[in-house]
Amino acid sequence: MTTKLTHSISLIPVRDGLWRVTARSGTVLGHVERRSTSNGDRFTARRLVFGTLTREVGEFWHLSDASDCFR
């Protein structure tokens, strides 16, 4: 099941707690991963760089905030 966030990006579940972020064209932009902490869930955004490398963009309290990094 794909979650369309805006007209330009979508989140595609890969497994529990991991989403692939894609552009409208289908290009993979990166991933968002959920991890549990003692203060609640945190969402880490990682942008795909040079096709195979990823670079951490940031850590957020909400999935929507993490996905905003890819707009």
C-alpha positions in Angstrom: 0.0 0.0 0.0 1.4 3.4 -1.1 0.9 6.5 1.0 0.8 9.5 -1.2 1.9 12.5 0.8 1.9 15.2 -1.9 1.6 15.4 -5.6 5.4 15.0 -5.8 6.3 12.3 -3.3 5.0 9.0 -2.0 5.9 6.6 0.8 6.0 2.9 0.0 6.2 0.5 2.9 9.2 -1.8 2.7 8.7 -3.5 6.0 7.4 -2.6 9.5 9.0 0.7 10.4 10.7 1.4 7.0 9.3 3.4 4.0 10.8 4.1 0.6 10.3 7.7 -0.5 9.7 8.0 -4.2 9.2 10.9 -6.6 6.1 11.1 -8.8 8.3 9.8 -11.6 9.1 6.6 -9.6 12.7 7.7 -8.8 13.7 6.6 -5.3 14.7 9.6 -3.2 15.6 7.8 0.0 14.0 6.1 3.1 12.4 7.0 6.4 12.9 4.6 9.3 11.0 4.5 12.5 12.7 3.5 15.8 11.3 3.3 19.2 12.9 5.3 22.1 12.0 5.7 25.7 10.4 9.1 24.7 8.4 7.6 21.8 8.9 6.9 18.2 11.5 8.8 16.2 11.7 8.9 12.4 15.0 9.2 10.6 15.2 10.5 7.0 18.0 9.2 4.8 18.4 10.7 1.3 19.8 8.5 -1.4 23.1 9.9 -2.8 24.9 8.6 -6.0 22.5 5.7 -6.4 23.6 3.5 -3.5 24.9 5.7 -0.7 22.6 7.3 1.9 23.1 10.4 3.9 21.1 11.1 7.1 19.1 14.2 6.8 17.7 14.3 10.3 15.6 12.7 13.0 12.0 13.8 13.7 9.1 13.1 16.0 6.5 12.7 13.1 6.6 10.7 9.9 5.2 13.7 8.0 8.1 15.9 9.2 10.7 13.3 8.1 9.1 13.0 4.7 9.1 16.8 4.2 12.9 16.6 3.8 12.3 15.0 0.3 10.2 17.8 -1.2 
